[in-house]
């Protein structure tokens, strides 16, 4: 007589139809619970972002209403006299971030290519964790090191002061590199080995294989890595506040523009939020800066999504 749960035939345990149905039922229940948890997590993220944006709008919109548009993007930020020109802060943020991108993106991508395509396996296993460890250094520590060691070096090179936009760009580039390198290397590693073998079998050199096969195949991951690096740079606060001089003015255009003090939007919020009275015009203006930062971040993410989605859309149109 077979048992109620299973029967044995020639040493092989076989489930009865009742047991099989029960197992399938429990699997379906487990899948349903997991799907609902994933759905709740996704909806919660969207709701939290929406609530943050609503809070920013509630606190920041009064500033845009009370300050004329011509003054809002004026060349001076001087809250003591109720002058709230955002242009010096916006220009400072863009200048420092641009300098960091120019330094970090080529260096990060080339380092990722070396780790993923050229470096021996043993060397890669040592360098990759070391690079990822750099992302764990607190920004306040990096800012202190930049203020103590990097700023005097910049000043000895001929700058009027060591606390400049260039100093901030160097520090932000260093802070963005672990993100760009790690994600880019993972994107290159995800390219199937058959792509490389096929290119080499057709007579391509290693560099031709990397440039014409591997990099295009990993394009979406590389774009995401660069955009995350940009987001890391533009959203940094404490380190930038310590090494850029915190001068809320527009640097004079010219060859020395990177060697002048600036102030970023994030540094302004961190430096002045504790000094303002809640509900004052200055208070609402700081939240207005937060709205501008939110819009810039949203624009960067939208651009990344558009760039990543173009190859997918072309493939879909080709299949129709």
N, C-alpha and C positions, 0 to 999 in steps of 0.2 A: 504493500500500500504506500503510495507517495504521501509525503507530509503535506500539511496545509500550505506550507510556504514554498517548498521546492522539492525536486526529485533528482536522484543521482542516476545517471546512465553512463556506464563505462568510465567512472571516475570524474565525470564532468557534471557540475552542479547546474541545473536548469531551473529557471523561475517558472512558476505556474502562471497562467493568465491573470489570476487575481493579484499576485505579487507584482507582475509587470505593470498592470494598470495603476496600482497604488504608487509605484515608483514614478511612473510618468506623471501622475497627478501631483505628487510632491515636487517634481521638477518644474511643472508648469506654475505651481504656486510660488516657488522660489524665483523663477524668471519674472513673474508678475510683480513680486515685491521689489526686486532689483530694478526693473524698469520704472516703477513708480518712484523709487528713491532717486534714480538718476533724473527723472522728470522734475521732481521737487527741487533737487539741487540746481538744475538749470534755471527753473523759474525763480528760485530764491536769488540767484545771482542777478538776473534781469531786474527783479523788484528792488534789490539793494542799490543797484546803479541808478535806477529811476528815482528812488528816494533821495539819494545823494544829490542828484541833479535838481530835484524839486527844492531841496533845502537850500542849495546854492542860489537858485532863482529867487526864492523867497527873501533871502538875506542880501542878495547882490543887485537885484533889479532896481531897488530904490536909488542906488548910486547912479545908474545909467539914466534914470528919470530926472534926478535933481541936478546933474552936471551936464551942461551943453556938450554936444558932440564935438564941437571945435576945441573945447577945453579938455575933454576927456582924453583925447589923443594928442594933447599938447606936449611941448618939449620940457616941461618942468613938473617935478613931483616934490611938492613942499606942503605937507599936510598942516603945518602950523599956521599957514596963511590960507588954508582951504584951497590949495592948488593941487589938483589931482590929475596931472598929465601922465598917461600910461605909456607914452612912447619911449621914454628912457628905460623903463623896466622891460618892455617888450623887446626893444632893440638889444638890451643887455643879455636877455635870455637867448635870443636867436643868435647873437654873436658868439657867445660862449658855447652853445650847442653846436653851431656850425663848425667851430674850431675843433671840438671834440670829435665830430663825425669825420672830418678830413683826416684826423690822425687815427682814429680807432677802426674805421671800416676797412681801409686797405690792410692795415696791420692785422686785424682780427681775421679777415678772410684768408690772407696768405698763410697765417699761422694754422688755421683750420685745414687748409689744403695740405700743408706739410704734415700735420698730425694724421690726417685721414688717408693720404695717398702716398706719401713719400717716407715718413719716419718708420723705422723698424718697430715691430710689435712691442718689444721690450721697452724701447724709448717712449712709445706712445702710452704704455701703461704707467709710466712714471710721470710724464709731463701733464697728461690730461687731469689726473686728480690734483696736482699742484696748481694748475690754472683754475680749476673749479674752487679750490680753497680760497683763492683771492677774493671771490665774491662774498665770503663770510666776514671779511674785515669790516668793522663798523665805519660808517662814513665820517663820524666825528673824529675817529683816530686818523683816517686819511687826511681830513681837513687840518688837523693839528700838525701832522708830518709835512703837509704842503706849506703851512704857515711858517714852520720852523726851518725846514730844509730847502724846499723848492723855491719859495719866494726870495730868500737872500741870493740864491743862485741866479734867478732871473734878473735881479737888480744888478748883480755884478757883470752880467752880460751887456749892460748899457741901458736898461729900462729905468725911467725916473723912480719907480717904486716896484717892489716885487709883487705887490697885490694887484694883479692886472687880469684882463680877460684871457690872456694867453696862459697864465698860471691856472686859472679855472678850467680852461680847455684841456690842458695837460692832465689835470687831476680827473676830470670827467672822462677823458679817453681811457685812462687807466681803470676807472671804475666800470666802464662799459665793456672793456675787452673780455672779461670772463664770460659774460652773457653771449657776446657775439661769437667767440671762439667755440664755446661748448655746444651751442645750438647749431652752428654751421657744421661743426665736425660730425654731429649726430645726423644732420641732413645728408652729408656726403657718405656716411657709413650706411645709410638706408638705401643708397642706390644699389640695385642688384649687381652681383659680381659678373653676371652674364653680359652686362653692358660693356664692362671693361674687357672681358675676354674676347667678345666679338670685335671690338675696335682694334685690339692688338692683333687678332687673327687676320684682319683686313690690311695690316701693315702700318697702322698708326703708331706713332711714338707714344711714350708715356705722357708727355706734355700735351700732345694733340688729343689723346684720350681724355685727359683731365679737362681741357679747355672746351672741346667740342662735344663731349659725351656726358661726363660726370657732372660738370657744373650746370648745363641746361637741365639735366634730369633732377638736380637738387635745387632748382631755382626757387621753388616756393619756400622751402626751409631756409634758404639763405636770405630771402627777403624778410621773412619773419624774424630771423636773427638780427638783421640790421635795424628793423623797426623797433624791436625790443631794446636794442642798444640805444637808439635815439630816445625812446621813452625813459630809459634809465637816466640818460643825461639831462633831459629837460625837466625831469621831476625831482632831481637832487636838490637838497636844501642846505643842510648844515655845512657840508664841505665847501660848497660854492660861496656861502656867506662868509666863510673864514678867509678865503684866498683871493677874492675878486675886488676887494677894496670898498665895496658897498657905497659907491658914489652914484647917486641917482641923477646922472646926467648923460647926455648923448656924446660919445667920444667923437673927437674931431676926425673927419674922414681923411685918410691918407695912409702912407705905408706903416705908420706906427699905431694904427687903430687897435691892434690886438694888445698893445703894451700900455693901455690906459685903464684906470679903474672903472668898473661898471657895477651895476646892481641888477640882479635877476628878480623875476616876479616871485619865485618861491622864497628867496631870501627876504624880500620885503614883507611877505605875510608872516614869516617866522620872527622877524625882528620887531614888527610893530603891533602884532595882534595883542600882545600882553599889555600894551600901553594905552589902548583906546577904550572909550566908554561904550558899552553895549547900546546899540541903537543910534549912535552918532553917524554923521556922514562918512567919517574916516572908517568906521567899523564896516559900513555897507560897502565902501569902496574896496576894502580888502577882500570881501567876498566877491565883488565884481572881478577882481584879479583872478580869483579861483574859477569863475565862469570862463574867462578868457583861456586859462590853462586847460580847462575841461574841453573847450572847443578845439584847441590845438591838438590835444591828445586824440580826440575823436577823429579829427581830420587825418592824423597820421595813421590811425588804425584803418580808416576807410580807404586810404591810399594803398596800404598794404593788402587789404582784401581785394581791391580792384586789380592790383598787379598780379597777385597770386591767382585770381580767378580767370584772367585772360586766357592762359593756355588751356584751362579746362573748358571754357566756353568754345574755343576754336575746335577742340577735339569733339565736343558734342555736336557742333554744326557740321563737322566733317562726317559724323556718323549718320546724320539725317539724310 
